[in-house]
């Protein structure tokens, strides 16, 4: 299993030291989310300051950026990192696309398919010199003069992963991507019964191989060196479950466990200024559906039971004093077997 950490994205001056510590501790990679800050810039700093860890956007918001812009940033990061960059992208929800980014909204799965296809067409042109010719409903690219082509790099093209929640994007991930980033608001049963069948359906359409497809996330970790730290981390998970569970789009996860009434209560609180009361509605049993919970000395068993055989990589970056894992524990977690054997972007079906 790959164990992933994160990087600070609020201050680029902190990135180099943080990335080198992550690498020295033995983590497999880092991700940077797009929230209040750009996710690509910290990875550019880390690319030239590290040698081994993978560097991924987790995730960058796709639709406000032209695929040409995203393709260019990913290309430069792949070259700077000597082949260690992973492009993680997501669609965001309609209000943010329209009102925060002032970008037109359309059905995300078909548009994301074209976004991925056009990026790969652009990379193909840069790597081989072939004529650029992509003609879709949402994106059209037909001009690439030598002056504006960065030219080939000495590495395979970056892997592409998308964040996916609904059935259409999950099938798209399996059909067109090198991996999928699952939301933390998932349970083991939901991944097994609802997520994996849709990913596998998509993979079957294009002949993708599971060994070269990475499933990331799909839950939380609540850990620490002692019970007090575990309790603190557990409360953070409880708060996140309450927050996400108040949104109807996530209720299929509750439905998998007969928890629809909990979703209704959380929704009521969200509509009546009851945000501070949500966590109290989430029992310890529900928390453990969504998280691997245990002290550092219990974590290998907890992660194996919660994620084993389903997720290929998990994030150990959660708030709290016990979130930083000691190197020997990282090594023990990495021994947990997973189907993923590494990206193979040179031979994946297009």
Protein Blocks (a to p, Z undefined) as FASTA:
>chain_A
ZZdddddfkbmklmmmmmmmmmmnopabdcdddfkbcfklmmmmmmmmcfkbccdddddd
fklpcfklmmmmmmmmmmmnnopaccdddebjfklmmmmnopacddfklmmmmmmmmmmm
mmmmmmnopacddddfkbccfbdcfklpgbjafbdcdddddddfblmlmmmmmmmmgbdc
ddfbbcfklmmmmmmmmmmmmmmmnopafklccceehiacdddfbfklmmmmmmmmmmmm
mmmmmpmklmmmmmmnopmmmmmmmmmmmmnopmmmmmmmpcfklmmmmpccddfklmmm
mmmmmmgokambdcfbdgdjklpccfklmmmmmmpccfbebdcfklgcZZ
